[in-house]
Amino acid sequence: MFCFNRIPFSVNTGVAQLVEHWSPKPGVGSSSLSSRAIKVLSMLTYVKESWEELKNNVTWLSREQASNLMVVVAVFSILFALTTWGIDMFFSDAITGKLVDGSYYSALLDSGFWGVLRIVWYVLLVLAIAVGVNSFFVKKK
């Protein structure tokens, strides 16, 4: 039994085919149906049966449900990307030493809304890290 991507194919190879396969003549094919042809036919049958099952036995979402779920996935993907970006900025500033520099915060406050938003993000992130560390070390009763 031969498996191709977890798809079972039975390959019945005769002794003559094995000898031909192992012979030093690489370009010579066999006169009977080769094992490669049997594999291709089995794979085509598998694909055809899979397509029929997808058409007849699978319940698909309606277009409205699919579009609603697509919007939810897009929104959460954007939120996750922004969160990852914010965490990256925080650790970048922590590694370069900007977080301990008082003039850095003054510059952020002077830069307007986005600077204030960055400071608020840093405060929320530090609080989240503190809560996570606290919950890790404090034993629950």
Secondary structure by P-SEA (a helix, b strand, c coil): ccccccbbbbbbccaaaaaaaaccccccccccccaaaaaaaaaaaaaaaaaaaaaccbbbbcaaaaaaaaaaaaaaaaaaaaaaaaaaaaaaaaaacccccaaaaaaaaaacaaaaaaaaaaaaaaaaaaaaaaaaccccc
